Amino acid sequence: MPKLTVVFDNIPLEPGLQTDWGFAAVVAGFAKTILFDTGANADTLLANMEALEIDPIDIGTVVLSHPHDDHIGGLAGFLRVNPNVEVFVPDGVPCEVIEQIERMGAEPLLVGEGGEIVQDVWTTGPIFNSTVEQGLVLIADGETALVTGCAHPGIDVMVEEAARASGATVQLVIGGFHLLKHSKRAAQRTAKKLRDLGVERVAPSHCTGKKAIEGLLKVFDDGFVESGLGHVIELGEGR
């Protein structure tokens, strides 16, 4: 069964791992193993991958959500270990990011619109707000999941774009929801929007915020999945 493992996060969950501000996750079980974002630094990223028994050489595809340091800071160090990857970046990122990927010997692929990048794996395409961002859409065993780095454009907006790109209703959302400044009540309103869009389960971490997590828990109840560093979630288990 395809699964996602959080390998970089500022929210501790499993013991024996190094927390730091940022986010990265490894998606396995599809045609290629995917690294979504790289966290803030490679030392922490690679140490956590080793502790979780994930070999960086097994990664075939890297997808970057957006060009903030806490999501791409570990990229160069990762590519020193494994440059034999394609790196999907949303159109609109600074040229320096593309040049760094090329210098490290990897292949940058500029994403201009949403579409399938690996069988049953889509990108939302670039969504513009305070910064350009893309999400990763995974379909496994009848469940559609959206993985977000920070959801700067709005988590509900990203769910809508994920559904548009993949043609499927998003049932599970994983990652940063960018609700740090939201009150519990405001987060509940956002949670209800997600419910209205068809979302059944949420696994928030990174930049979601404690009050927002409480609001999401109140609305989703049994559909709330505790997440953080070391979290492993099997895709399709909610169906």
C-alpha positions in Angstrom: 0.0 0.0 0.0 1.4 3.5 -0.9 2.5 5.4 2.2 3.8 8.8 3.2 6.4 9.4 5.9 7.1 12.8 7.4 10.9 13.1 7.5 11.3 16.8 8.4 9.0 18.7 10.7 9.0 21.1 13.7 6.3 19.1 15.4 7.8 16.0 17.3 5.9 12.8 17.1 8.1 9.7 17.0 11.2 9.6 19.4 14.8 9.5 18.1 14.3 12.1 15.4 15.7 15.6 15.0 13.0 18.4 14.9 13.6 21.7 13.1 11.4 24.3 11.5 10.3 23.1 8.1 8.7 20.2 6.3 9.6 17.3 4.1 7.9 13.9 3.4 8.7 10.8 1.4 6.0 9.1 -0.6 6.6 5.5 -1.5 4.6 2.8 -3.3 4.1 4.6 -6.6 6.2 4.1 -9.8 8.8 6.3 -8.3 9.6 7.2 -4.7 9.1 10.9 -4.2 10.6 13.4 -1.8 8.2 16.3 -1.3 10.2 19.3 0.0 13.6 19.0 1.7 13.2 20.8 5.0 15.5 23.6 6.2 18.8 21.7 6.1 20.2 18.5 4.7 22.0 17.3 7.9 18.7 16.9 9.7 16.8 15.6 6.7 19.4 12.9 6.0 19.8 11.9 9.6 16.0 11.5 10.0 15.8 9.5 6.7 18.5 7.2 8.0 16.8 6.8 11.4 13.5 5.9 9.5 15.4 3.5 7.3 14.8 5.4 4.1 17.7 5.3 1.6 18.0 8.7 -0.2 19.3 6.7 -3.3 15.9 5.2 -3.6 14.4 8.7 -4.3 13.6 9.1 -8.0 11.6 12.3 -8.0 11.8 15.5 -5.9 8.8 17.9 -5.8 9.3 21.4 -4.3 6.2 23.1 -3.0 7.6 26.7 -2.9 11.0 28.4 -2.6 11.1 29.2 1.1 14.3 28.1 3.0 12.4 25.9 5.4 11.2 23.8 2.4 14.2 23.9 0.0 17.1 24.4 2.5 18.1 20.8 2.4 18.0 20.5 -1.4 21.7 21.0 -2.2 22.8 18.6 0.5 20.3 16.0 -0.6 21.5 16.3 -4.3 25.1 15.8 -3.2 24.0 12.3 -2.0 21.6 11.6 -4.9 21.8 13.9 -8.0 20.1 11.3 -10.2 16.6 12.8 -9.8 14.2 15.0 -11.6 13.1 18.0 -9.6 9.7 19.5 -10.2 9.5 23.2 -9.3 6.6 25.5 -9.8 6.9 28.2 -12.5 7.7 31.5 -10.8 10.4 30.3 -8.5 13.7 32.4 -8.5 16.2 31.5 -11.2 18.7 30.7 -8.5 16.7 27.6 -7.5 16.8 26.3 -11.0 20.5 27.1 -11.3 21.3 25.3 -8.1 19.5 22.1 -9.3 21.5 22.2 -12.5 24.8 22.8 -10.7 24.2 19.7 -8.6 23.7 17.6 -11.7 19.9 17.0 -11.3 17.2 17.7 -13.8 14.9 20.7 -13.1 11.4 20.4 -14.5 9.4 23.6 -14.5 5.7 23.1 -13.8 3.5 25.6 -15.6 0.2 23.9 -15.0 -1.3 21.0 -13.0 -1.0 17.5 -14.4 0.2 13.9 -13.8 3.9 13.6 -13.1 4.0 9.9 -12.1 1.2 7.4 -12.5 -1.5 8.3 -10.0 0.5 11.3 -8.8 -0.3 14.9 -9.9 0.8 18.4 -9.1 -1.7 21.1 -8.6 0.4 23.4 -10.8 1.6 26.8 -9.5 -0.9 28.7 -7.4 0.0 32.3 -6.8 -0.5 34.4 -3.6 2.2 35.8 -1.4 4.5 33.3 -3.0 4.0 30.7 -5.7 3.2 27.2 -4.4 2.2 23.8 -5.7 0.7 20.8 -3.9 1.1 17.1 -4.5 -1.9 15.0 -5.3 -1.8 11.2 -4.7 -4.5 8.7 -5.6 -4.3 5.2 -4.0 -6.9 2.6 -3.3 -9.8 4.9 -4.1 -8.6 7.7 -1.8 -7.3 11.1 -3.1 -4.8 12.9 -0.9 -3.3 16.3 -1.1 0.2 17.0 0.4 0.9 20.7 1.1 4.1 22.4 2.1 2.7 25.6 3.7 -0.6 26.3 1.8 0.2 30.0 1.4 -2.6 30.4 -1.2 -5.1 29.1 1.4 -5.6 25.4 2.2 -9.2 25.5 0.8 -7.9 27.0 -2.4 -5.3 24.3 -2.7 -7.9 21.6 -2.2 -10.0 23.1 -5.0 -6.9 23.3 -7.3 -6.0 19.7 -6.5 -9.5 18.5 -7.4 -9.3 20.5 -10.6 -5.9 19.1 -11.6 -6.6 15.5 -10.8 -10.4 15.3 -11.6 -11.0 13.7 -8.2 -12.4 14.9 -4.9 -9.7 15.3 -2.2 -10.5 13.2 0.9 -7.3 13.6 2.8 -5.0 16.6 3.4 -1.5 16.3 4.9 1.1 18.9 5.7 1.3 22.5 6.6 -2.0 24.4 6.6 -0.5 27.9 7.2 -3.0 28.8 10.0 -0.5 29.9 12.6 -2.2 33.3 13.1 -5.8 31.9 13.1 -7.9 31.6 16.2 -9.5 28.3 17.1 -12.8 29.7 15.8 -11.3 30.9 12.5 -9.7 27.5 12.0 -13.1 25.9 12.5 -14.5 28.0 9.7 -11.7 26.8 7.5 -12.3 23.3 8.5 -15.9 23.5 7.6 -14.9 24.8 4.1 -12.7 21.7 3.7 -15.7 19.5 4.8 -17.9 21.2 2.2 -15.2 20.4 -0.5 -15.4 16.7 0.4 -12.4 16.4 2.7 -12.9 13.6 5.2 -9.5 13.4 7.0 -6.8 16.0 7.9 -3.3 15.4 9.1 -2.0 18.9 9.8 1.5 19.8 11.0 4.4 22.3 10.5 2.9 25.8 10.1 -0.7 24.9 11.1 -0.5 26.2 14.7 -1.8 24.9 18.0 -5.1 26.8 18.1 -5.8 25.9 14.5 -5.1 22.2 15.2 -7.6 22.4 18.1 -10.2 23.9 15.7 -9.6 21.2 13.0 -9.9 18.5 15.6 -13.2 19.8 16.8 -14.7 19.8 13.3 -13.1 16.6 11.9 -13.3 14.6 15.2 -12.5 11.0 14.1 -11.3 12.3 10.7 -8.4 14.2 12.5 -5.1 12.4 12.2 -2.3 13.4 14.6 0.8 14.2 12.5 4.4 15.4 12.9 7.9 14.2 12.5 8.1 10.4 11.9 4.4 10.1 11.1 3.6 7.3 8.6 0.2 7.3 7.0 -0.9 4.6 4.6 -2.8 6.1 1.7 -6.2 4.6 1.1 -6.6 3.4 4.6 -9.5 5.9 5.1 -11.6 4.3 2.4 
